[in-house]
């Protein structure tokens, strides 16, 4: 899984790869697709192969190419055992099945993150989610989605609202993480915060980023506040008490605690990055 904030890094740029060492994003996505010119695909793959061992222990993803001529070669990078997430652009269910089968042949410990960037992908969201047990998340790609629709990509984003809400809803239905589309204006911090708050408000679990300067703002929006974490921990502690185990509901500080409330508390702890046993 990618976590709350995942930062795209062009796999063809040694300077940006080096700079990403100090970025505290929840995950890094090394991009072999849109960020790499067609003439640099091979060299970017070689550069990334050499760089990946330096990131051992980090949460690393690779965005493979959509073109059949390239993505199978991209998958060979997962044999290194360092990247554990593959981002599939312009995701379709049949391709997800192919990728999953190849990863099975490699015995690779790799999750699949489906990047939704077209009307076709949006129409088969449920099929994508069911295509493989490796699918762990749905990602929104607003720029390519707008291009596919043949409409202008605007700051307000009305043109992608339907897709944004559907992706978040389907991800929730299949218990997957959902990362919202990047905010393209890296100079507009207020706009980023508003956009991230909107995404969180419609159900996204995190957001993609295209610049290291956006990471902390996104994390601030999506990570639970201290009071939320303390309350969630209190709920889980109480749920584990012998007198409450097996009850359909119990009272805590004058509030009724039932299974949905407990599950919400578990999600809060997970989003906060805290490791503990949950029910």
C-alpha positions as CSV (number, residue, x, y, z in Angstrom):
1,X,0.0,0.0,0.0
2,X,1.1,3.6,-0.7
3,X,-0.1,5.4,2.5
4,X,-1.4,8.9,2.8
5,X,0.9,10.8,0.5
6,X,2.8,9.3,-2.4
7,X,5.3,11.4,-4.4
8,X,6.0,10.9,-8.1
9,X,9.7,10.9,-9.0
10,X,10.8,10.9,-12.7
11,X,12.9,7.8,-13.1
12,X,15.0,9.5,-15.8
13,X,16.2,12.2,-13.5
14,X,19.3,11.5,-11.3
15,X,18.9,14.8,-9.6
16,X,15.3,14.2,-8.6
17,X,16.1,10.7,-7.5
18,X,18.9,11.9,-5.3
19,X,16.6,14.6,-3.9
20,X,14.0,12.1,-3.0
21,X,16.2,10.5,-0.3
22,X,15.3,13.3,2.1
23,X,11.6,13.5,1.3
24,X,9.4,12.1,4.1
25,X,6.5,11.0,1.9
26,X,4.7,7.8,2.9
27,X,5.8,6.3,-0.4
28,X,7.8,7.2,-3.5
29,X,6.5,6.4,-7.0
30,X,9.3,6.2,-9.5
31,X,7.7,7.1,-12.8
32,X,8.7,5.2,-16.0
33,X,5.7,6.4,-18.0
34,X,4.5,10.0,-18.5
35,X,7.6,11.5,-16.9
36,X,10.0,9.7,-19.3
37,X,10.4,10.5,-23.0
38,X,10.0,7.6,-25.3
39,X,13.7,7.9,-26.3
40,X,14.8,7.5,-22.6
41,X,12.8,4.5,-21.6
42,X,15.7,2.1,-21.6
43,X,18.1,4.5,-19.9
44,X,15.6,5.3,-17.2
45,X,15.1,1.7,-16.5
46,X,18.8,1.2,-16.1
47,X,19.1,4.2,-13.9
48,X,16.3,3.0,-11.7
49,X,17.7,-0.5,-11.5
50,X,21.0,1.0,-10.1
51,X,19.2,3.4,-7.8
52,X,16.7,1.1,-6.2
53,X,19.1,-0.7,-3.8
54,X,19.8,2.7,-2.2
55,X,16.1,2.9,-1.2
56,X,15.9,-0.5,0.4
57,X,13.6,-0.2,3.4
58,X,11.5,2.6,2.0
59,X,8.0,2.2,0.7
60,X,8.7,2.2,-3.0
61,X,6.4,2.0,-6.0
62,X,7.1,1.9,-9.8
63,X,4.7,3.4,-12.3
64,X,5.1,1.1,-15.3
65,X,4.3,2.0,-18.9
66,X,0.9,1.5,-20.4
67,X,2.3,0.5,-23.7
68,X,2.7,-3.3,-24.2
69,X,6.2,-2.7,-25.7
70,X,7.5,-1.5,-22.4
71,X,5.6,-2.6,-19.3
72,X,6.7,-6.2,-19.3
73,X,10.3,-5.0,-19.3
74,X,9.4,-2.6,-16.5
75,X,8.1,-5.5,-14.4
76,X,11.6,-7.1,-14.4
77,X,12.6,-4.4,-11.9
78,X,10.5,-6.1,-9.3
79,X,12.8,-9.1,-9.3
80,X,15.1,-6.9,-7.1
81,X,12.7,-7.3,-4.3
82,X,12.9,-3.6,-3.3
83,X,9.8,-2.0,-4.8
84,X,6.6,-3.6,-3.4
85,X,4.0,-1.6,-5.3
86,X,3.3,-1.4,-9.0
87,X,1.3,1.5,-10.3
88,X,-0.6,0.5,-13.4
89,X,-1.5,3.5,-15.6
90,X,-4.7,3.6,-17.6
91,X,-5.6,0.5,-15.7
92,X,-7.9,-2.2,-17.3
93,X,-9.0,-5.4,-15.7
94,X,-7.4,-7.7,-18.3
95,X,-4.0,-6.1,-18.0
96,X,-4.3,-6.3,-14.2
97,X,-4.8,-10.0,-14.6
98,X,-1.7,-10.3,-16.8
99,X,0.5,-8.3,-14.5
100,X,-0.7,-10.3,-11.5
101,X,0.1,-13.6,-13.3
102,X,3.6,-12.4,-14.1
103,X,4.2,-11.3,-10.5
104,X,3.0,-14.7,-9.4
105,X,5.5,-16.4,-11.7
106,X,8.2,-14.2,-10.0
107,X,7.0,-15.0,-6.5
108,X,7.1,-11.3,-6.1
109,X,5.7,-9.6,-2.9
110,X,4.1,-6.8,-4.8
111,X,0.8,-5.0,-4.5
112,X,-1.1,-3.5,-7.5
113,X,-2.3,0.1,-7.5
114,X,-4.7,0.9,-10.3
115,X,-4.4,4.4,-11.8
116,X,-7.8,5.4,-13.3
117,X,-7.2,7.8,-16.2
118,X,-9.9,7.1,-18.7
119,X,-13.6,6.7,-19.1
120,X,-13.1,3.0,-20.0
121,X,-11.2,2.4,-16.7
122,X,-13.9,4.2,-14.8
123,X,-16.6,2.0,-16.3
124,X,-14.9,-1.2,-15.2
125,X,-13.8,-0.2,-11.7
126,X,-15.5,-3.1,-10.0
127,X,-13.9,-5.5,-12.5
128,X,-10.5,-3.9,-11.8
129,X,-10.9,-4.4,-8.1
130,X,-11.8,-8.1,-8.6
131,X,-9.1,-8.8,-11.2
132,X,-6.5,-9.8,-8.6
133,X,-6.1,-10.2,-4.9
134,X,-3.0,-8.1,-5.3
135,X,-5.1,-5.0,-6.0
136,X,-4.7,-2.7,-2.9
137,X,-5.7,0.7,-4.2
138,X,-7.4,3.0,-6.7
139,X,-5.6,6.2,-7.8
140,X,-7.2,9.1,-9.6
141,X,-5.4,10.6,-12.6
142,X,-7.2,13.8,-13.3
143,X,-5.0,15.1,-16.2
144,X,-5.3,12.1,-18.4
145,X,-8.9,11.5,-17.5
146,X,-9.8,15.1,-18.6
147,X,-7.8,14.5,-21.8
148,X,-9.7,11.3,-22.5
149,X,-13.0,13.2,-22.0
150,X,-11.8,15.9,-24.4
151,X,-12.5,18.6,-21.8
152,X,-10.4,21.4,-20.2
153,X,-8.7,20.6,-16.9
154,X,-9.7,23.4,-14.5
155,X,-8.6,24.4,-11.1
156,X,-12.1,23.9,-9.6
157,X,-12.3,20.4,-11.1
158,X,-16.0,20.1,-11.9
159,X,-15.0,18.1,-15.0
160,X,-13.5,15.3,-12.8
161,X,-16.0,15.4,-9.9
162,X,-18.0,12.3,-11.0
163,X,-14.9,10.3,-11.5
164,X,-13.4,11.4,-8.2
165,X,-16.4,10.5,-6.2
166,X,-17.0,7.2,-8.0
167,X,-13.4,6.1,-7.4
168,X,-13.5,6.9,-3.7
169,X,-16.8,5.1,-3.3
170,X,-15.8,1.9,-5.2
171,X,-12.5,1.8,-3.2
172,X,-14.4,1.9,0.0
173,X,-16.7,-0.8,-1.2
174,X,-13.8,-3.1,-1.8
175,X,-11.8,-2.0,1.3
176,X,-9.0,-0.5,-0.8
177,X,-7.0,2.6,-0.3
178,X,-7.8,5.6,-2.6
179,X,-5.4,8.3,-3.5
180,X,-6.7,11.5,-5.1
181,X,-5.3,13.2,-8.2
182,X,-2.3,15.5,-7.8
183,X,-2.8,19.2,-7.4
184,X,-0.9,20.7,-10.2
185,X,-0.1,24.2,-9.0
186,X,2.9,23.7,-6.7
187,X,3.0,27.4,-5.8
188,X,-0.5,27.5,-4.4
189,X,-0.3,26.1,-0.9
190,X,-3.8,27.3,0.1
191,X,-5.3,25.7,-3.1
192,X,-3.5,22.4,-2.3
193,X,-4.9,22.4,1.3
194,X,-8.5,23.1,0.1
195,X,-8.2,20.4,-2.6
196,X,-6.9,17.9,-0.1
197,X,-9.6,18.7,2.4
198,X,-12.2,18.2,-0.3
199,X,-10.7,14.9,-1.3
200,X,-10.7,13.7,2.3
201,X,-14.3,14.9,2.6
202,X,-15.5,12.7,-0.2
203,X,-13.8,9.6,1.1
204,X,-10.2,9.5,-0.2
205,X,-7.6,8.0,2.1
206,X,-4.7,10.0,0.7
207,X,-3.4,12.1,-2.2
208,X,-0.8,11.9,-4.9
209,X,1.9,14.5,-5.1
210,X,4.1,15.9,-7.9
211,X,6.4,18.0,-5.7
212,X,8.2,17.5,-2.4
213,X,6.8,20.8,-1.1
214,X,3.3,19.4,-1.2
215,X,4.0,16.4,1.0
216,X,3.7,17.9,4.5
217,X,0.5,19.7,3.6
218,X,-1.2,16.6,2.3
219,X,-0.1,14.6,5.4
220,X,-1.4,17.3,7.7
221,X,-4.8,17.1,6.1
222,X,-5.1,13.3,6.0
223,X,-3.4,12.2,9.2
224,X,-5.7,12.1,12.2
225,X,-5.3,14.8,14.8
226,X,-4.0,13.9,18.3
227,X,-7.5,14.0,19.8
228,X,-8.8,11.6,17.2
229,X,-5.9,9.2,17.8
230,X,-6.4,9.3,21.6
231,X,-10.1,8.7,21.3
232,X,-9.6,5.8,18.8
233,X,-7.0,4.2,21.2
234,X,-9.4,4.6,24.1
235,X,-12.2,2.8,22.1
236,X,-9.9,0.0,21.1
237,X,-8.6,-0.4,24.6
238,X,-12.2,-0.6,25.9
239,X,-13.3,-3.0,23.2
240,X,-10.5,-5.4,24.3
241,X,-11.6,-5.4,28.0
242,X,-13.1,-8.8,29.1
243,X,-16.4,-7.2,30.1
244,X,-16.9,-5.8,26.6
245,X,-15.6,-8.6,24.4
246,X,-18.5,-10.3,22.6
247,X,-21.0,-7.5,23.3
248,X,-22.8,-6.0,20.4
249,X,-22.4,-2.6,21.9
250,X,-21.1,-1.0,25.1
251,X,-20.9,2.5,26.7
252,X,-17.8,4.6,26.9
253,X,-17.8,8.1,28.4
254,X,-21.5,8.3,27.8
255,X,-21.3,7.3,24.1
256,X,-22.6,4.1,22.6
257,X,-19.7,2.1,21.0
258,X,-20.7,-0.6,18.4
259,X,-18.9,-2.5,15.7
260,X,-18.9,0.4,13.1
261,X,-17.4,2.7,15.7
262,X,-14.7,0.2,16.5
263,X,-13.9,-0.3,12.9
264,X,-13.6,3.5,12.4
265,X,-11.3,3.6,15.3
266,X,-9.1,0.9,13.8
267,X,-9.0,2.9,10.5
268,X,-7.9,6.0,12.5
269,X,-5.0,4.1,14.1
270,X,-4.0,2.7,10.8
271,X,-4.0,6.2,9.1
272,X,-1.9,7.5,12.0
273,X,0.7,4.9,11.2
274,X,0.5,3.3,14.7
275,X,1.1,-0.4,14.9
276,X,-1.2,-2.2,17.4
277,X,-3.4,-5.3,17.4
278,X,-6.9,-4.5,16.3
279,X,-10.0,-6.6,16.5
